[in-house]
């Protein structure tokens, strides 16, 4: 079973762009400053590499209940803005050079799966080789929930 990771950060501490604030307001949150940015991820077990593209295909989160008793519903992911600038960061480090880009991302019956093409700078190359050598490294997503369901009601979700 893959390892699960999670972290939560107050959205006001992230410096949200206007479009994100607008999306939160549109979803019914009266005060975007009360929202949280949540990062969920897994340590992928079934990564597939394509040498000619310097790429990997793996799940970046699944619909499994995580260690916080939460589920990310893959079909609920709103990816429009991400697809406009599909950068892949190392450790959610927004201040460093991205390590790659997402060639595509989609939801399926298990979770969100993505194809990452790694950049040609040293850090990206080191991470790519480390992963190819079979060492674990988590993949994760950062998001702001637009709706939530209590854990007692998970059985009502259309997963």
C-alpha positions as CSV (number, residue, x, y, z in Angstrom):
1,X,0.0,0.0,0.0
2,X,1.4,3.5,-0.8
3,X,2.3,5.8,1.9
4,X,-0.1,8.7,2.4
5,X,0.9,12.3,3.2
6,X,-1.1,15.4,4.1
7,X,-0.6,19.0,5.3
8,X,-2.9,22.0,5.8
9,X,-1.9,25.7,5.6
10,X,-4.2,28.7,6.1
11,X,-5.0,30.1,2.6
12,X,-4.2,33.6,3.8
13,X,-0.6,32.5,4.4
14,X,-0.2,31.3,0.8
15,X,-0.9,34.6,-1.1
16,X,-3.8,33.4,-3.3
17,X,-4.2,34.9,-6.7
18,X,-7.4,36.8,-7.5
19,X,-8.9,33.9,-9.5
20,X,-8.5,31.6,-6.5
21,X,-10.2,34.1,-4.2
22,X,-13.0,34.6,-6.7
23,X,-13.5,30.8,-7.0
24,X,-13.8,30.5,-3.2
25,X,-16.3,33.3,-3.1
26,X,-18.3,31.7,-5.9
27,X,-18.4,28.4,-4.1
28,X,-20.1,30.1,-1.1
29,X,-17.2,30.8,1.2
30,X,-18.0,34.3,2.5
31,X,-14.4,34.9,3.7
32,X,-11.6,33.4,1.7
33,X,-9.2,34.2,4.5
34,X,-10.8,31.4,6.6
35,X,-10.1,28.8,3.9
36,X,-7.2,26.3,4.0
37,X,-4.8,25.1,1.4
38,X,-4.6,21.4,1.7
39,X,-1.8,19.2,0.3
40,X,-2.6,15.5,-0.2
41,X,-0.4,12.9,-1.7
42,X,0.8,9.4,-1.9
43,X,4.1,7.6,-2.3
44,X,3.4,5.9,-5.7
45,X,4.0,2.2,-6.1
46,X,3.3,1.7,-9.8
47,X,5.2,4.5,-11.5
48,X,5.9,4.1,-15.2
49,X,8.9,5.8,-16.8
50,X,9.5,6.7,-20.4
51,X,13.2,7.3,-21.0
52,X,12.8,9.0,-24.4
53,X,10.7,11.8,-22.8
54,X,12.3,11.9,-19.3
55,X,8.8,11.4,-18.0
56,X,6.9,9.4,-15.4
57,X,3.2,8.5,-15.1
58,X,1.9,8.0,-11.7
59,X,-0.9,8.8,-9.3
60,X,-0.5,12.1,-7.5
61,X,-3.4,11.5,-5.1
62,X,-6.1,8.8,-4.7
63,X,-9.6,8.6,-3.4
64,X,-8.5,6.5,-0.5
65,X,-9.3,7.7,3.0
66,X,-6.0,9.3,4.2
67,X,-4.5,9.4,7.7
68,X,-6.6,12.5,8.5
69,X,-9.8,10.6,7.6
70,X,-10.3,12.7,4.5
71,X,-10.9,11.8,0.8
72,X,-10.2,13.8,-2.3
73,X,-12.9,13.0,-4.8
74,X,-11.0,12.8,-8.2
75,X,-14.0,13.8,-10.3
76,X,-14.4,17.0,-8.2
77,X,-11.0,18.4,-9.1
78,X,-11.2,21.7,-10.9
79,X,-8.0,21.7,-13.0
80,X,-8.6,24.5,-15.5
81,X,-6.1,27.0,-14.0
82,X,-3.5,24.3,-13.4
83,X,-3.7,23.2,-17.0
84,X,-2.9,26.8,-18.0
85,X,0.5,26.6,-16.2
86,X,1.1,22.9,-15.4
87,X,4.4,23.2,-13.4
88,X,5.6,20.5,-11.2
89,X,7.3,21.7,-8.0
90,X,9.5,19.8,-5.6
91,X,8.1,19.8,-2.1
92,X,5.5,22.5,-3.0
93,X,8.4,25.0,-3.1
94,X,6.9,27.9,-5.0
95,X,10.1,29.9,-4.8
96,X,12.4,27.4,-6.6
97,X,12.7,26.5,-10.2
98,X,10.1,23.8,-11.2
99,X,11.4,20.3,-11.7
100,X,9.1,19.6,-14.6
101,X,5.8,20.1,-16.2
102,X,2.6,18.0,-16.3
103,X,2.0,16.8,-19.9
104,X,-1.5,15.7,-18.9
105,X,-3.6,15.1,-15.8
106,X,-6.8,13.3,-15.5
107,X,-9.2,11.7,-13.0
108,X,-10.0,8.0,-13.2
109,X,-11.7,5.5,-10.9
110,X,-8.7,5.4,-8.5
111,X,-7.6,9.0,-8.3
112,X,-5.7,11.8,-10.1
113,X,-3.0,10.5,-12.5
114,X,-0.5,12.7,-14.2
115,X,2.4,12.4,-16.7
116,X,5.4,14.5,-15.6
117,X,8.2,15.5,-17.9
118,X,11.3,16.3,-15.9
119,X,13.4,19.4,-16.7
120,X,17.0,19.2,-17.7
121,X,18.6,21.1,-14.7
122,X,20.6,19.3,-12.1
123,X,18.0,19.1,-9.3
124,X,15.3,17.8,-11.7
125,X,17.8,15.2,-13.1
126,X,18.7,14.1,-9.6
127,X,15.0,13.6,-8.6
128,X,14.3,11.8,-11.9
129,X,17.2,9.4,-11.4
130,X,16.3,8.8,-7.7
131,X,12.8,7.9,-8.6
132,X,13.9,5.7,-11.5
133,X,16.2,3.8,-9.2
134,X,13.1,2.8,-7.2
135,X,13.4,5.0,-4.2
136,X,10.2,6.3,-2.7
137,X,9.2,9.9,-3.2
138,X,5.7,11.2,-2.6
139,X,3.6,12.9,-5.2
140,X,1.0,15.3,-4.0
141,X,-1.5,18.0,-4.9
142,X,-2.2,21.3,-3.3
143,X,-5.9,22.4,-3.3
144,X,-8.5,24.4,-1.6
145,X,-11.7,22.4,-0.9
146,X,-14.8,24.0,-2.4
147,X,-17.1,21.6,-0.5
148,X,-16.8,19.0,2.2
149,X,-18.7,16.0,3.6
150,X,-18.2,14.6,7.1
151,X,-16.5,11.3,7.4
152,X,-19.7,9.7,8.7
153,X,-21.3,10.5,5.3
154,X,-18.6,9.1,3.0
155,X,-20.9,6.3,2.1
156,X,-23.1,8.9,0.3
157,X,-20.2,10.0,-2.0
158,X,-20.3,9.0,-5.6
159,X,-16.9,7.4,-5.8
